[in-house]
Amino acid sequence: MSSIVDGGACAGGVWLIWAGVTAHDRGLVIIGVLLAGLFGALLGLTWYRFRQLLRH
């Protein structure tokens, strides 16, 4: 479940980056980078923990 939420939020952050670049709006780009970075890191951590769980 957390992979779906984190993946969706990360994709939303990337979409905000794209929307900000096309609209020449630095605020959208900054928010998009923050969202994509935060939720991308959470997604990576979730996958790492799941992989560790499968090894044991």
Residue pairs with C-beta under 8 A, 6 or more apart in sequence:
2 42
2 46
3 43
3 46
3 47
6 39
6 40
6 42
6 43
6 46
7 39
7 43
9 35
9 38
9 39
10 35
10 36
10 39
10 40
10 43
12 35
13 31
13 32
13 33
13 34
13 35
13 36
13 37
13 38
13 39
13 40
14 32
14 36
15 32
16 28
16 29
16 31
16 32
16 35
16 36
17 28
17 29
17 32
17 33
17 36
18 32
19 25
19 28
19 32
20 26
20 27
20 28
20 29
20 30
20 31
20 32
21 29
